């Protein structure tokens, strides 16, 4: 399989290159190049975030030894609260190789591609909305990376789930073509794939006014199905990602209200002369 994704070294190099290009465009001092310089700067920021996310998969504050036990705890907790079995859902799709291979490719490539396309669209057509969603993206990804420093194995590594590593099965794995315990894959909690998909959907729905904007809901739904069918995430991984994003959005909303209240001038009482003039007209 051709790996259409970037590893963290490639993403970091791309971010550095685009950042240097942004600086060069700004240094040229031409007004026509200002927009290009800003766009390059924002692209470098997103690529840098992606590089950090990729790097988080190979770095942790704890050893990989507890990753499987944490994964088993998630599996047992989901059964205790009666969430649907990921293994049962995967078994529905396993007899259909074309669908499975589509989901493998979807998981490996579309999460970052769609995110970048959404950010470019916001930057080009809705600049004010772009600034807000860029901040949301940075905050959500940063918090997720901190949590991912604690390694958690994906369900495909947990034999007790009975789930199949579909990427290895069809030789589409971006890690290797043989099953194994690879520490680079221990960043299952939370699911950044699902979080980014929800972010894109909410950004589209809140920015557009067309009734067709609600079709964007299908994207996080399909992404959640993809991460489950490919055994890359538990339900709880996506639920935690959604909760983090909701907390970030709530914090941003509260901060905007606070700043608006501080910026609003206090209503001053009318001066005595003004009061007398008003009384004379009554």
N, C-alpha and C positions, 0 to 999 in steps of 0.2 A: 504493500500500500504506500502511495506517495503521501508523505507527511506535509500537509498544507498548513500546519500550525508552526508557530515560532517557539523555540526553547527560550529560556530566560536570557542566555548569552546573546542570542540573535536579537531578541526584543530590546535588550539593554543597548546593544550596539546601534540598532535602528533609532532608538530614542536619543542617543547621544548625537548621532549624525543629523537627525532632524533638528535637534536643539541648536547645534552649531550653525546649521543653515538658517535658522530663525535669527540668530545673532548677526549673521552676515547680512541678511536682508535689512535688519534694523540699522546696521552700521552704514549701509549704503545711503541712508538719509533721504530716500525718494518716497514721496507720498504714495505713489502707485504701488510700492512694494510693502506698505504698512500692513494691509490686509493679509498678504501672503505671509508676512512675518508672524502675525498673530495666529494665523491658522497653523503654521509650522510649530509654534510654541505649544499650542493646545494639543497637537498631534503627538509631540514629544512627551507631554504629560501623560496622555492615555497609554502610549507605548511603555513608558516607565512604570505605570501601574501594572500593566500586563506582565512586565518583566519581574516585578516584585511578587506577583501572584504565582508565576511559574517557579520562581526561586523558593517560595514558601513550601513547595512540595518536596524539596530536598533538604530543608533545614528545619529543625525543631528544637525546642528547649528541653524536651524529654527524649529518651531513647525510643526506638521503634518497638521495643518489647511489649509495651502496654497497648499498642494500637489495636491488636486483635481483641483483647479483653474489653476495650472500650466499644469496639464494634459489636461484640456479643451483648454488652449491656444495652446498646441501642436496640438491637434485635429483640431482646426480651422485653424491654420497656414498651416497644411498639405493640407487641402481642398483648401485653398487660392492659393497654388502653384500647385494644381492639382496632388498631389500624389495619387496613387490608394488607395481605401478605404480598411482598414484592415478588417472591418466588412464584406465587400463583399467577400474578399478572404476566411475568416473563414467560411462563409456560404457554400462555395463550398465543404468544407471537413466535416462539421457537420453531414451530413447523413451517414458518414462512421465511425462507432465507433472504429474499429480496428486501422484505421489510426490516429484518434484523440488520442487514448490511447498510440500509439507508439510515437507521438509527445510529449505527456505529460512526458513519461519516458525519451525520448531524452533530453528534456529541463532540467529535474531534475538531470540527471546523467552524460551525455556524455561530457559536456563542460569541466569539470575539468579532467575527465579520459583521454580524448584525449590530452589535454594540457600536462599532466604529461607524457603520453607515448611519445609525441613528444620531450619533454625536455630530457627524458632518452635516446632516440635514438640519439639526437644531442650530448649528453654528451659521450655516448659510442662510436659513430662512427665518429663524426665530432666535435672534441673538440674546435677548433678555432671558428667555427660557433656557437657553444653552448654559448661561452662567450658573443658574440655579442647579441644573441637572449635573453639570460638571462637578460642583461642590458635593452633590449627593453621591455621585460615583466615587469620588475620592474618599469620602467618609465611610461609605459602605464597604468599599474594597479594603480600606485600611483596617477597619474593625474585624472584618473577616480574616484578614491575614494574621492578626494577633491571635485569633482563636485557633487558626490552623497551625500555629506553632506547637500545639498539643496534637500529636499524631493520632489519627483515627483511620482504620483500614476500611476500604469500601466493601460492600457486601460480596463482590465477586471473589474476595480473598478469604471469606469466611465460609469454610466448608459446611458448617452446620446449617446454613441457609438453603443449601441445595441449588444455589444459583449458578448459572453458567457465565464464564467470562466470554461474552460474545465477540469481543474484538480479537481475542486470541483464537477463538474457534474459526473465524473467517480471515485470519491473518491480516487484520486491520488495526492491530494495536500500535499506538505511537510509542509504547514503552519497549515491548519486545514481542517476539512471536512464540514465546513459551511462557507458560504460567509460572509464577514465582512470587516471592516476597520481596518486592522492590520498595525501598524506603522513599523513592521519589513519588510514590503513589499514595502516600498516607496523609492526604489533606482533604479527606472526604467531608469533614464537618467544619463550617457549613458548606452548602453547595453554592459556589459562586456562579455556576452556570444558571441555576434557577434564580438567584438574586438578580443577576444582570438582566435576565429575560423579563422579570417582573418590572425592573426599573425601566426598560425600554417600553413595555406596554403602558405603564402609568404615564411616562413622558409623552407618548403619542396621544393617549386619551385626553390628558389635561391640556395639551397644546393645540390640537385640532378641534374644530367645531363640527365637522361632518359627522353624520350619523354612522358612517362606515368606520369611524375610528374605533368602535367597540370590537371590531375584528382583531385588533391587536391583542385581545385577551387570549386568543388562540395560541399565540407564541409561547407564553410561559406554560400554558397547559401542555403543548406539544413537547416543550423542553423537559418538563417534569416527567412526562411519559418516557422520553428518550433516556433520561438518566436512570430511571427505574428498570426499563427493559434491558439496557446494557449492563445492569448490575454495578453501576458506578456510584450510586448514592442510595441511601435510605430515604423514606418519606421525611424522617426527622431532620435530615440534612437540609432539605428544601424548606421545611417549616421554620427552622432556625434562621435561615437566610432571609425569609420573608419577614420574620419578626425584627431582625436587625435593620432591614430597609425601612420598615414601618417606624421604628424608633428614630432613625435618622431623619425621616420626613417630618415626624412629629416635633423633634427638636428644632429643625429648621423653621417650621411654622411658628413655634413658640418664640424663637429668637426674632423672627421678622415682626411679630406683634409687639414684642418688647421694644425693638428699635423704633417702630412706628409710633408707639406711645411716647417715647422719649423725644422724638423729633417734633411731635405735634405741640405747637405753642399753647401755653395755658391761656384760657379765656380771661382777659382782664376786665375788671368792672368798669363801667362807663365813668368818665370824669364828671365832677359836679356840674360844670358848665353844660355838658352834653345832656345831663339829666334834666336841668332846668329848661333847656331848649325843647326837649321832648315833652316836658310837662306843659309848656306854653302852647303846644300844638294840640293838646288834648281838649 
